[in-house]
Amino acid sequence: MANIKSAKKRIRVIDKKTARNIRVKNHIKEAEKAFLAAIEAGNADEAKKAFQHVEKKLMQAAAKGTFHKNTVSRKISRFESKLNALSAK
């Protein structure tokens, strides 16, 4: 355990950031699962809405530093490809 006041504060700050990152990642996982479920069901309208939601959540996470921006871009690109493939059918 830290004895210095600034070190104790850093521990508190890190705990808050860790909790926030876990919460954000859980929200993104839920949004991704909803999108993939809509794709599996073949429902284009629902998939489009879910894609917009997951894209927004991913971009917010990238802005806050939870995910790297390139990781987010790659995920969005892959999801958009799936959506376009569904729409083309």
C-alpha positions as CSV (number, residue, x, y, z in Angstrom):
1,M,0.0,0.0,0.0
2,A,1.2,3.5,-0.9
3,N,2.2,5.8,1.9
4,I,2.7,9.0,-0.1
5,K,-0.4,11.2,-0.6
6,S,0.1,11.6,-4.4
7,A,0.5,7.8,-4.8
8,K,-2.7,7.2,-2.9
9,K,-4.5,9.6,-5.2
10,R,-3.1,7.9,-8.3
11,I,-4.4,4.6,-7.1
12,R,-7.9,6.2,-6.7
13,V,-7.7,7.7,-10.1
14,I,-6.6,4.5,-11.8
15,D,-9.5,2.6,-10.0
16,K,-12.0,5.1,-11.4
17,K,-10.6,4.9,-14.9
18,T,-10.5,1.1,-14.8
19,A,-14.1,1.0,-13.7
20,R,-15.1,3.3,-16.5
21,N,-13.2,1.3,-19.1
22,I,-14.8,-1.9,-18.0
23,R,-18.3,-0.3,-18.2
24,V,-17.6,1.1,-21.7
25,K,-16.3,-2.2,-23.0
26,N,-19.4,-4.0,-21.6
27,H,-21.7,-1.6,-23.4
28,I,-19.7,-2.1,-26.6
29,K,-19.9,-5.9,-26.3
30,E,-23.7,-5.7,-25.8
31,A,-24.0,-3.4,-28.9
32,E,-21.9,-5.7,-31.0
33,K,-23.9,-8.8,-30.0
34,A,-27.1,-7.0,-30.9
35,F,-25.7,-6.1,-34.3
36,L,-24.4,-9.6,-35.0
37,A,-27.8,-11.1,-33.9
38,A,-29.6,-8.8,-36.4
39,I,-27.2,-9.9,-39.1
40,E,-27.8,-13.6,-38.3
41,A,-31.5,-13.1,-38.4
42,G,-31.2,-11.3,-41.7
43,N,-33.1,-8.3,-40.6
44,A,-31.6,-5.4,-42.5
45,D,-33.5,-2.5,-40.8
46,E,-32.7,-3.7,-37.3
47,A,-29.1,-4.4,-38.3
48,K,-28.7,-0.8,-39.7
49,K,-30.0,0.7,-36.4
50,A,-27.7,-1.6,-34.4
51,F,-24.8,-0.6,-36.6
52,Q,-25.4,3.1,-36.0
53,H,-25.5,2.4,-32.3
54,V,-22.3,0.3,-32.2
55,E,-20.5,2.8,-34.4
56,K,-21.4,5.6,-32.1
57,K,-20.3,3.7,-29.0
58,L,-17.0,2.7,-30.6
59,M,-16.2,6.2,-31.7
60,Q,-16.9,7.5,-28.2
61,A,-14.6,4.8,-26.7
62,A,-11.8,5.8,-29.2
63,A,-12.2,9.5,-28.3
64,K,-11.8,8.7,-24.6
65,G,-8.8,6.4,-25.2
66,T,-10.5,3.1,-24.2
67,F,-9.7,1.7,-27.6
68,H,-7.1,2.8,-30.1
69,K,-8.6,4.7,-33.1
70,N,-7.2,2.2,-35.6
71,T,-8.8,-0.7,-33.7
72,V,-12.1,1.1,-33.8
73,S,-11.8,1.9,-37.5
74,R,-11.0,-1.8,-38.3
75,K,-14.1,-3.0,-36.3
76,I,-16.4,-0.5,-37.9
77,S,-15.1,-1.4,-41.4
78,R,-15.7,-5.1,-40.7
79,F,-19.2,-4.5,-39.4
80,E,-20.1,-2.2,-42.3
81,S,-18.9,-4.9,-44.7
82,K,-21.3,-7.4,-43.1
83,L,-24.1,-4.9,-43.3
84,N,-23.4,-4.2,-47.0
85,A,-23.3,-7.9,-47.7
86,L,-26.7,-8.3,-46.0
87,S,-28.2,-5.4,-47.9
88,A,-26.9,-6.8,-51.2
89,K,-28.9,-10.0,-50.8
